[in-house]
């Protein structure tokens, strides 16, 4: 792993929960997801701050959205 990759990972780790949710939503939109929404869950449950929901038009697109988010965060 290169030094640049490690620094990129450290930068991602420093994101606040809201920044991470916004980054996730942006990645979904880059893969043409529709109905992207960020739900504020801070007052509702203890195990997460934000929930990002996105819709893919078919299984292939949905997998591409997942792979992009999982690979970049």
C-alpha positions in Angstrom: 0.0 0.0 0.0 1.4 3.4 -1.0 1.8 6.3 1.4 -0.8 8.3 -0.6 -3.3 5.5 -0.2 -2.7 5.4 3.6 -3.1 9.2 3.8 -6.3 9.0 1.8 -7.6 6.4 4.3 -6.7 8.6 7.2 -8.5 11.6 5.6 -11.7 9.5 5.1 -11.4 8.3 8.8 -11.5 11.9 10.0 -14.9 12.7 8.4 -17.7 13.6 10.8 -20.8 11.4 10.6 -22.6 14.0 8.6 -19.7 14.4 6.1 -19.5 10.7 5.7 -23.3 10.5 5.0 -22.9 13.3 2.5 -19.9 11.6 0.9 -21.9 8.3 0.6 -24.9 10.1 -0.9 -22.6 11.8 -3.5 -21.0 8.5 -4.4 -24.5 7.1 -4.9 -25.5 10.0 -7.2 -22.3 9.6 -9.2 -23.5 6.1 -10.0 -26.9 7.6 -11.0 -28.9 6.4 -8.0 -32.3 8.0 -7.7 -34.2 9.1 -4.6 -31.0 9.6 -2.6 -31.9 10.6 1.0 -30.0 11.2 4.2 -32.0 10.4 7.3 -30.9 11.9 10.6 -31.2 9.1 13.1 -29.4 10.7 16.1 -32.6 11.2 18.1 -34.1 7.9 17.1 -31.6 5.2 17.8 -28.2 4.7 19.5 -26.3 2.6 16.9 -26.1 5.1 14.0 -26.2 8.8 13.4 -27.3 8.9 9.7 -28.9 6.5 7.3 -28.4 6.9 3.5 -31.1 5.5 1.2 -30.7 5.3 -2.5 -32.6 3.5 -5.3 -31.1 1.7 -8.2 -33.0 0.9 -11.4 -32.0 -2.7 -11.6 -29.8 -5.3 -9.9 -26.7 -4.4 -11.9 -26.9 -0.7 -11.1 -27.6 -1.4 -7.5 -24.5 -3.6 -7.3 -22.4 -0.9 -9.0 -23.7 1.7 -6.4 -22.8 -0.7 -3.5 -19.4 -1.5 -4.9 -18.6 2.2 -5.4 -19.6 3.2 -1.9 -17.9 0.1 -0.3 -14.7 0.6 -2.3 -14.4 4.3 -1.6 -15.3 4.6 2.1 
